[in-house]
Amino acid sequence: MPKVLTDEQVKQFNKDGFLFPVEAYTREEASLLHSKFVAMEEKLGHEPQMKFRIKAHLPFPWLCDVVRNSKLVDALEDILGPNVLCWGASFFTKKANDPRFVSWHTDSFYYGLEPAETVTAWLAFNDSTVESGCVQYIPGTHKGPPAVHEIKMHEHNLVPQGQTVVDVPEDESVYAEVHAGQVVLHHESIVHGSGPNNANHPRVGFSIHYIAPNVKETRFEGATAMVVRGKNVGNNWGIDPEPKHDYDPDCIKFMEETRAKFTNSTAQKIAVGGRS
């Protein structure tokens, strides 16, 4: 029996490849998270997403707490089972009146996981609406066949290497509007993207990646994750280091090394003509 999701919600996730809204924080709690994000941005002097990707939570105890949020993990357990790992997280943000967008893509293009069963929790630090460029999905596309991407660079595309799914039936898209503190869950193979931010406020999202421990990283050795529920069953995943304080230098180094592995793997895939 599900812990927080209904049987219908679990069926909907399996059918559509995404589910929203899932409650993780109150608006007031989300406002505190957003304040911490703003303080981080001010300290860095640039957008956190420029540096903190793939394992963005790792150098920050407060973001590790977000990844372990019990309401969120309860929902993940309803989908993934009793043992839940987090292998990564990234910020996806747009400034107010920002022309940048995220092209139609599947996360599976970047990953090398078998089976391809990551569930991403896209957490809104502030309201994410059609106007501000919320995530939108093409229902059922996670069931296959695998989406074919072309490499289509654009100065405003937040997808670094320009991966863009071809022949997307955009008239079928669903806008996942959520308010601050709510989450959208999606399957790694679902076709999704987002438009520019036409609102007068930023749109701040934190994308967290969860799996069951039977999933294996196939592209490189030494894959690691954080245990957020149950046990790390099997030998597929090492354990992430824990930050001692914000901006923990050891965790930043580990995050950067892991990001390099992902970036290099994607570049190699593109170089040999991989498109799905």
Secondary structure, DSSP 8 states (H G I E B T S, - for coil): --SSS-HHHHHHHHHHSEEEEEE-S-HHHHHHHHHHHHHHHHHHTS-GGGT--SBTTTT-HHHHHHHT-HHHHHHHHHHH-S-EEEEEEEEEEE-TTB--BEEEE-GGGT--EES---EEEEEESS-B-TTTT-EEEETTGGGSS---EEE---TTBSSTT-EEESS--GGG-EE--B-TTEEEEEETTSEEEE--B-SSS-EEEEEEEEE-TT-EE-SSS--EEEEEES---SSS-EE----SSTT-HHHHHHHHHHHHHHHHHHHHHHHTT---
